[in-house]
Amino acid sequence: MLFRSWLRSAFIGMLGMYVASYTDFLGLLYIGAQFERLILLTYPFFVVFFGAMFFGQEIKRRAVIALLIAYTGLSLIFGESVTLDGHDAAIGALWVFAAAVSFALFQLLAHDAIGELGPRLFTCIAMTGAAAAGFAQFFLGHGLGDLVVTPTVFAYALLVAIGATVLPTFFMSAALHRISAQANATIGILSPVSTIVLAAIVLGERMSAMSIAGTILVIAGVGWFTLSGKD
């Protein structure tokens, strides 16, 4: 019984941490970080609809209204991106949508596993499963010698692995034990805002009036839906 729980947690980790991350990175090859973050922000809607499809949960009217508001904003940004970048924008958006779907499924499937194992043990097992999947993919197409990279690349990889993966995952688990779901959701809505600011400062990405309008609609739709409760 315990072994099956561990195995299931490892699979859930592959889905939510490996598949979601990999498809997200593929999307970033085609679209900017600002658009990518806004697409990912809509994952709560997938949680609701998959919950209705597979777990018998109810879809409430406010979820549909919020979805329409958010995707109206995304459509504005997507239309402008297609005009500027052509089919690359469509390819990138599809990959990031795949990441959002994977993360939504992770959220749904992880609930019972966390209840059985606790958040810390589940996180460790899930991350181990995701790491195993990553190594398996690497060695299918590369030799051991390809792990040798320049110090700069290694430093970036270490920074992403620890600063953007391990620490945030454990911080999130700890936060969920100390603050309310509403407070957690409020903080989460700041994610695209911080990404937009950092993308402008670090990557030099610019935003047009259309992109700003779309961003406001996405954040408004997801923010209203999240803060008014997900049930």
Residue pairs with C-beta under 8 A, 6 or more apart in sequence:
5 113
5 116
5 117
6 117
6 125
8 113
9 110
9 113
9 117
9 122
9 125
9 126
9 129
10 125
10 126
10 128
10 129
10 132
11 129
12 106
12 109
12 110
12 113
12 126
12 129
13 125
13 126
13 127
13 128
13 129
13 130
14 129
14 130
14 132
14 133
15 102
15 105
15 106
15 109
16 102
16 103
16 105
16 106
16 107
16 109
16 110
16 126
16 130
17 106
17 126
17 127
17 129
17 130
17 165
17 169
18 129
18 130
18 131
18 133
18 134
19 98
19 99
19 102
19 133
20 99
20 100
20 102
20 103
20 106
21 99
21 130
21 165
22 134
22 137
23 95
23 96
23 98
23 99
23 102
24 36
24 40
24 95
24 96
24 99
26 92
26 95
27 36
27 39
27 92
27 93
27 94
27 95
27 96
27 98
27 99
28 36
28 92
28 96
29 92
30 85
30 88
30 89
30 91
30 92
30 93
30 95
31 81
31 85
31 88
31 89
31 92
31 93
31 96
32 199
32 203
32 205
33 195
33 198
33 199
33 203
33 205
34 192
34 195
34 196
34 199
34 205
34 207
34 211
34 215
35 77
35 78
35 81
35 89
35 92
35 93
35 96
35 211
36 92
36 96
37 191
37 192
37 195
37 196
38 73
38 74
38 77
38 192
38 214
38 215
38 218
38 219
39 74
39 93
39 96
39 97
39 100
40 96
40 99
40 100
40 103
41 70
41 189
41 191
41 192
41 218
41 219
41 222
42 67
42 70
42 71
42 74
42 100
42 218
42 222
43 100
43 101
43 103
43 104
43 107
44 104
44 222
44 225
44 226
44 230
45 63
45 66
45 67
45 70
45 222
45 225
46 100
46 101
46 104
46 105
47 104
47 107
47 108
47 230
48 57
48 59
48 63
48 230
49 59
50 104
50 105
50 108
51 57
51 108
52 58
52 59
54 108
55 108
62 224
62 225
62 228
63 225
66 221
66 222
66 224
66 225
67 221
67 225
68 221
69 217
69 220
69 221
69 224
70 217
70 218
70 220
70 221
70 222
70 225
71 221
72 217
72 221
73 213
73 214
73 215
73 216
73 217
73 218
73 219
73 220
73 221
74 214
74 218
75 214
76 210
76 211
76 213
76 214
76 217
77 210
77 211
77 214
77 215
77 218
78 89
78 90
78 93
79 210
80 208
80 210
80 211
80 214
81 89
81 93
82 89
82 90
110 122
110 126
113 122
113 126
114 122
116 122
117 125
119 173
119 176
119 177
120 170
120 173
123 169
123 170
123 173
127 165
127 166
127 169
138 146
138 147
149 157
175 184
175 187
176 184
181 230
182 227
182 229
185 226
185 227
186 227
188 226
189 219
189 222
189 223
189 226
189 227
192 215
192 218
192 219
193 219
196 207
196 215
199 205
200 206
200 207
207 215
